[in-house]
Amino acid sequence: MRIANTVNDSIVDGHGLRFTVFTQGCPHHCPGCHNPGTHDAAGGREATLEELVEQMKKNPLIEGITLSGGEPFGQAAACADLARAAHGLGLNVWTYTGYLFEHLRDAGDPAWTALLAETDVLVDGPFLQKEKSYELHFRGSRNQRLIDVPASLAQGKVVLWEEEDLLAKFTVPES
């Protein structure tokens, strides 16, 4: 797999503490992209599945991994293998993409289908500068969706992921 970088303890690339892999190579070239150094498919460095899994295992506090970019679906087979390994460790998987869920689902690409099947939450759609907002959780522009992939695949339509209200769990009801 060709990667730009990893972050061992991200809190901005999905819910909870995450191990984030920034894949190298992106065909979208979104104006205002926060990671333009990942666009060149020949940039970055090679990383093995074993190397990335070992990095994941070093932090017992992570809740999941995030595949970001670049464009993870540009290396979908390798990303699916990494996501499968993460699931094997009991971690959840978030994947960021400039493609729309419907395009990925309907394209008939076996590697894309495999990565979707190993993704718990998909943040889809290109970054749009005119839709940029710092108020959004886990996405850069308002057009991007946080999709519950297993529910969406099961129902045959997009089901949005909703952040659990953790405070509500600990609120004592009034008597």
C-alpha positions as CSV (number, residue, x, y, z in Angstrom):
1,M,0.0,0.0,0.0
2,R,1.3,3.5,-0.8
3,I,0.7,5.9,2.1
4,A,1.5,9.5,2.8
5,N,1.5,9.2,6.6
6,T,-0.2,7.7,9.7
7,V,-1.5,9.3,12.9
8,N,-1.6,7.1,15.9
9,D,-4.1,9.0,18.0
10,S,-6.5,11.1,16.0
11,I,-9.6,12.6,17.5
12,V,-10.7,14.4,14.3
13,D,-10.9,11.6,11.7
14,G,-14.0,9.9,13.1
15,H,-15.6,9.1,16.4
16,G,-13.3,8.2,19.3
17,L,-9.5,7.8,19.4
18,R,-8.4,6.5,16.0
19,F,-5.4,5.2,14.1
20,T,-5.5,7.1,10.7
21,V,-3.9,6.0,7.5
22,F,-3.5,8.7,4.8
23,T,-3.4,6.9,1.5
24,Q,-1.3,8.3,-1.3
25,G,-2.8,9.3,-4.6
26,C,-6.0,11.1,-5.4
27,P,-7.8,11.7,-8.7
28,H,-10.2,14.4,-7.3
29,H,-7.8,17.3,-6.7
30,C,-10.5,19.2,-4.8
31,P,-9.8,23.0,-4.6
32,G,-9.0,23.8,-1.0
33,C,-8.1,20.2,-0.1
34,H,-6.4,20.0,3.3
35,N,-4.1,17.2,2.1
36,P,-2.8,18.3,-1.4
37,G,0.5,16.4,-0.7
38,T,-1.4,13.2,-1.1
39,H,-2.6,13.8,-4.6
40,D,0.5,12.4,-6.5
41,A,0.1,8.6,-6.7
42,A,3.9,8.3,-6.9
43,G,4.5,10.2,-3.7
44,G,4.6,9.0,-0.1
45,R,6.1,5.6,0.7
46,E,5.2,1.9,0.6
47,A,3.9,0.3,3.8
48,T,3.0,-3.3,4.3
49,L,-0.2,-4.6,5.8
50,E,1.9,-6.2,8.6
51,E,3.6,-2.9,9.4
52,L,0.3,-1.0,9.6
53,V,-1.3,-3.7,11.8
54,E,1.7,-3.6,14.2
55,Q,1.3,0.1,14.5
56,M,-2.5,-0.3,15.2
57,K,-1.7,-2.9,18.0
58,K,0.7,-0.5,19.7
59,N,-2.1,1.7,20.9
60,P,-4.6,-0.2,23.1
61,L,-6.8,2.9,23.5
62,I,-7.9,3.3,19.9
63,E,-11.5,2.6,19.0
64,G,-11.0,2.2,15.3
65,I,-9.0,3.0,12.2
66,T,-9.7,5.7,9.6
67,L,-8.7,5.3,6.0
68,S,-8.3,8.8,4.6
69,G,-6.3,10.3,1.7
70,G,-5.6,10.8,-0.8
71,E,-8.3,8.5,-2.0
72,P,-8.6,5.1,-0.2
73,F,-10.7,3.7,-3.1
74,G,-7.7,4.2,-5.4
75,Q,-6.1,1.4,-3.4
76,A,-9.3,-0.4,-2.5
77,A,-8.0,-4.0,-2.3
78,A,-5.1,-3.1,0.1
79,C,-7.4,-0.9,2.1
80,A,-10.0,-3.7,2.4
81,D,-7.3,-6.0,3.7
82,L,-6.3,-3.4,6.3
83,A,-9.9,-2.8,7.3
84,R,-10.5,-6.6,7.6
85,A,-7.4,-6.9,9.9
86,A,-8.8,-4.0,12.0
87,H,-12.1,-5.7,12.3
88,G,-10.3,-8.8,13.4
89,L,-8.8,-6.8,16.2
90,G,-12.2,-5.5,17.3
91,L,-11.8,-2.1,15.8
92,N,-14.3,-0.1,13.7
93,V,-13.4,1.3,10.3
94,W,-14.2,4.7,8.9
95,T,-13.3,5.5,5.3
96,Y,-13.2,9.0,3.6
97,T,-13.8,9.3,-0.1
98,G,-14.4,11.9,-2.7
99,Y,-16.8,9.5,-4.5
100,L,-20.4,9.2,-3.6
101,F,-21.7,6.0,-1.9
102,E,-24.1,5.3,-4.7
103,H,-21.3,5.4,-7.3
104,L,-19.1,3.1,-5.3
105,R,-21.9,0.6,-4.6
106,D,-23.1,0.5,-8.1
107,A,-19.8,0.5,-10.0
108,G,-19.4,-3.3,-9.9
109,D,-15.7,-3.0,-9.0
110,P,-14.9,-6.0,-6.8
111,A,-12.2,-4.1,-4.8
112,W,-14.6,-1.2,-4.1
113,T,-17.3,-3.6,-3.1
114,A,-14.8,-5.3,-0.7
115,L,-13.7,-2.0,0.9
116,L,-17.4,-0.9,1.3
117,A,-18.2,-4.3,3.0
118,E,-15.3,-3.6,5.5
119,T,-16.3,0.0,6.2
120,D,-18.5,0.9,9.1
121,V,-18.9,4.6,8.4
122,L,-18.2,6.2,5.0
123,V,-17.7,9.9,4.7
124,D,-18.5,10.5,1.1
125,G,-18.4,13.3,-1.5
126,P,-15.8,15.7,-2.7
127,F,-14.6,18.6,-0.5
128,L,-16.4,21.7,-1.7
129,Q,-14.7,25.0,-0.7
130,K,-18.0,26.9,-0.9
131,E,-19.6,24.4,1.6
132,K,-16.7,24.4,4.0
133,S,-17.6,24.7,7.7
134,Y,-15.6,24.3,10.9
135,E,-18.9,23.5,12.8
136,L,-19.2,20.1,11.2
137,H,-18.1,16.9,13.0
138,F,-15.8,14.6,11.0
139,R,-16.2,16.3,7.6
140,G,-15.0,19.4,5.9
141,S,-17.9,20.5,3.8
142,R,-21.7,20.4,4.2
143,N,-22.2,18.2,1.1
144,Q,-20.3,15.3,2.6
145,R,-22.3,12.6,4.3
146,L,-21.5,10.3,7.2
147,I,-23.0,7.0,6.1
148,D,-23.8,3.9,8.2
149,V,-22.5,1.5,5.5
150,P,-23.8,-1.8,6.9
151,A,-27.3,-0.4,7.4
152,S,-27.2,1.3,3.9
153,L,-26.1,-1.9,2.2
154,A,-28.8,-3.9,4.0
155,Q,-31.6,-1.4,3.3
156,G,-30.5,-0.6,-0.3
157,K,-30.5,3.1,0.4
158,V,-28.3,5.6,2.2
159,V,-28.7,5.5,6.0
160,L,-26.9,8.4,7.7
161,W,-24.7,7.6,10.7
162,E,-25.7,9.5,13.8
163,E,-23.4,10.3,16.7
164,E,-24.5,8.7,19.9
165,D,-25.4,11.2,22.6
166,L,-23.1,9.8,25.3
167,L,-24.3,12.4,27.8
168,A,-27.9,11.2,27.6
169,K,-26.7,7.8,28.7
170,F,-25.5,9.2,32.0
171,T,-28.3,11.7,32.6
172,V,-30.4,10.7,35.6
173,P,-34.1,11.1,34.8
174,E,-36.0,13.6,37.1
175,S,-38.4,11.9,39.5
